[in-house]
Amino acid sequence: NKKNWYQMISIGGIPALLSYFYAVTVGLGELPVNFSKYYNASVLSIAIMASWAFWTANTIAIEIKLGLQSMSPRLGFVIETAPLGIVYALAGAIGGLLVGITHYVSIYLCVPSSTLSNQPPQWPLLVCSACTGFLGIITSAWLICSPQLLSLAQRAVYPLKYGRSTNSQCC
């Protein structure tokens, strides 16, 4: 379950490339997200935030999965065992939200208040990053589970060719 060096480079490669494009296109400064005034900077800024939210959500969900292997989480309102998919999705949204909070705070700390007062509100970045984290977990689970489900389905259709079917849990 540990990540190796080329997975870590591929995880950081997309945000690094987008950051390079941001620096070349906009310069080495922070601009608020305003699509009518700073279109290129806004698109690149949200792309960088979304890619970091995706990978942060994935990492947090993996860590929660490793931590919850011996426990069964419970829902807050009813005392029933929570499905792990819900726990991972919430962890993804929280991971994305953490990246959004970081981006939001960096805009308010780095952009002069005189420039920021004439811009649209920046709070939708929080919603965008939380949704990106949530969708990142769903996408990651789909990409991981689809080949496993296909493999289980092929074993069920051709039991003589692949041997006996297993009862191993997918994902």
BELLIN-V936838 format. One record per pair of residues at least 24 apart in sequence whose C-alpha atoms are under 6 Angstrom apart, sorted by the first residue. I is the first residue (numbers start at 1). J is the second residue. D is the distance in whole Angstrom. If there is no record, write none. Layout:
i:I j:J d:D
i:I j:J d:D
This chain:
i:15 j:48 d:5
i:50 j:129 d:6
i:50 j:132 d:6
i:53 j:96 d:4
i:53 j:99 d:6
i:53 j:129 d:6
i:53 j:133 d:5
i:54 j:133 d:5
i:54 j:136 d:5
i:56 j:95 d:6
i:57 j:92 d:4
i:57 j:95 d:4
i:57 j:96 d:6
i:57 j:133 d:5
i:58 j:137 d:6
i:61 j:88 d:5
i:61 j:91 d:6
i:89 j:134 d:6
i:92 j:133 d:5
i:92 j:134 d:5
i:92 j:137 d:6
i:93 j:130 d:5
i:93 j:133 d:5
i:93 j:134 d:5
i:96 j:129 d:5
i:96 j:130 d:4
i:96 j:133 d:4
i:97 j:126 d:6
i:97 j:129 d:6
i:97 j:130 d:4
i:100 j:125 d:6
i:100 j:126 d:5
i:100 j:129 d:5
i:145 j:171 d:6
